[in-house]
Amino acid sequence: MPPLVAVAGVQRPRAAKANGSAAPHVAIQVGEEGGTLASRLRLLEGFVARTELTDCGNYALQWLGEALRVAQSICLVKPRGAEALYAVASHGFPGSAIARFSVPLEDWDNPLIPAFSHHKHAFFPGTHSAADRKRRPLTPFEDAAFHAIPVGPALPDETVGLLLVGGAGTLPPGTQWFTSVFGQKLDQILRQQAVLEGESRQGRERSLLYSIINAVTDPILLTDTEGRLLIANTRALGLFTASEEESEGRRSAVRMNNMLLSSALSSKAIEEIGATRRELLLVNPADGSDLLFELLSTVTEDPRHGTGVVSILRNVTDLRRASEEIEENYRRLRLAESQARAESDRLNLIIDSVADPIVVADASGATSLMNEPAERLFTVPQRASAIEQRWVQANDAHFSSFIAGMLVSADQRRAGEIGLVDPKTGEPMPVEAIAGKILSDHGELTAVVTILHDRREALEKARLYEQLKQASDELERRIQAATADIAQQNELLRRQAIELEQASNLKSQFLANMSHEFRTPLNAMLGYTSMLLQGVGGSPSAAMKRQLSRIESNGRHLLTIINEILDISRIEAGRMPLQISRFRVADLVAEVQAELEPIILRTRLAVKVDVPRDLPALASDRQKVKQILLNLLSNAFKFTHEGTVTISARRLQNDRKIALTVADSGIGIAQADQEKIFEDFRQLDNSPTRAYSGTGLGLSICRRLADMLDGRITVESQLGLGSTFTLELPMTRRK
Amino acid sequence: MTGKGERPRVLVVDDYPDAREMYAEYLRFAGFDVIEAGNGLEALQRASDSQPDIILMDLSLPVMDGWEATRRLKAGKATADIPVVALTGHALAGFSDGAKKAGCDAFVTKPCLPEDIVKEIHRVLDIASKKGRRSGKYAKTSR
């Protein structure tokens, strides 16, 4: 838009001004045609030094007043970009009068605006009435007449303002020249101002742009198509530039980054035109760590500067890290979730595998979980009969009241018995309920876990145990009774044993006494018989001798019986003492043989003795061994009619024993009878008319004596061929 | 009253008259001077009065038994050297031991035939004479 300068000048007569007359009478005098040449030069010189609008305006209006006698004038200018005419200078008015004087360009009613816009010289005569005032603008001239002259460098096209000049008459000569010169000057000033203003605005905008770019935390850079850096913000400079003073590591990092960037951009530039997104991995020059960027590049086409690439790098390292973290957290969450699910499954499995019913109730008492045994008790099965449903409902009610009691109590645990009903059979089913509260970390009740234990089995066991105990008690009582009975019997037996022993002792004593009492008269009888036979009272006849002999032999038999009974009773009463001594068997045999000599002589038997000389001595009761040997020998003689009786002795092999043997060739003993002969009063022929004398006590005594001596008597015999009696004795009889 | 002469004097002590007289008769028949006593006390008197060469003493006696009588005889100065042959019908254990403790020189169990008594008396007198006691008196009757 061409600059427009309006210059207004008001011509005023000096006289009027001097004498203060209000009359608008103005006489314009022009000395020469529009001022002298010298004054015109002076104006132009003044213009050269002045570049400021107001200063220049005031100077010009002052010149107008002096050179062209214009008393009052005002300069209105429309600055570049403004929408109004502003008063920039005045002459002939107080300064304050024009300070606020301006005309908006939209105010088409104001006659000054068409003058300015249409570049037309306008004249406003002095007003004399209110109607006149309406047809003219409101100016510092008030009612005085004035001219409005457009000013500009190249009128009428480039109007920069209006010059208001006071005066009713025609304009003084030189005014046209002045407006032309002044218009050019104003235009120049305005142009200069516009240039200055434009430059400063551009600088401000650039610095603002830079600070905006620098304020962005993402690196931003402009490169040419070869990837060379044209513009970069500080973040980008940090990544892609390094001075010589900086460390080698940082510089190599920067070199690497430049390489990576240019390769990314060049390939990108070849591939396509337009904005793209891609990832770019760079090195952080500060610490060498990896930085991941999202590269956002845009190709800019500029006809003046050629093609460039604007790149924005968005740091996504943290994003990547955050993303990885989120992924990791998600994975953990999944893991935890699956673990929790596995745990829950396992818990369910465990709970279900428990034979006892388990019920978990929430804080309100509502059942939240129960295992299968519990379900049988508390849930109505499908196709359940009415009675079964009632039983289950009764169970549920009982259990609910138990839980309710648990919820209101302060106890952490509670145990109680609930009378349930077996839903299958309807039998009473007393259960022991053990409930425990589960509290959260904040101590709030979260659940109540109850385990029910069927008490029927325990009760049945207790009942059986009680029965068993009763039976056991009964048994014990019986045993005690029996024991007492046995003790009584034992006591009885003991007394009987004592009595028996006493009786036995009495018997032995009786026998001992009896034999004494028997022997005293027998002694006399035998004594007198012997005396008679010896002829103490005169020689007896042969018949008398025979008769006396019968008395004597019977007496002796009786005496033998008495003696043997006495021996047995002594042995049985334990009143047969042992007298152990050492003796030679050969000596004993010789002694016995000597004593039996009369008997041997009466028989026609051959007697053989076979006792080795080197046989060890016996340590035993000599008297009793002798008695046994005498007995065995007398038996041998008694039952052997012809042949041999052999007495022998030998040491038994591998044993500390000696065997004494009496063998005969007599009548012998049948196998079946061989044990009987050792019994008391036993003769095989027990008839009154038996052929062999003897008491029948001999072998019985022999066996008893052998027992006393820790020995034994055995017999080997064959009927008709003879008998062999063997006495085995320990070499040394322990005392 | 038979004085002391060639025949050895035997004091037979027994409370059972049949036995006592049977032995006495046979001993006289066998050549002994025999005096008799019916109990222990009597035997002590007879022994000190008559100074027998040997005493045949039944142990079961009234008034004073044979053991006590034997002890007193052996304790008496005048009778201590007279051999005593104990005679008893009790064959039970302890009788012979008790007799020997009381001072008896020999021990014979009844029943005992008169001739066996004579043999025993001879045996004991023989031992006594070998010891030099009353050798003069018994020497004549020993066989």
Interface residues (C-beta under 8 A of the other chain):
Chain A: A512 S515 H516 R519 T520 P521 L522 N523 A524 L526 G527 Y528 S530 M531 Q534 V536 L559 N563 L566 R570 R575 M576 P577
Chain B: Y16 D18 A19 M22 Y23 E25 Y26 F29 G89 H90 A91 L92 A93 K110 P111 C112 L113 P114 E115
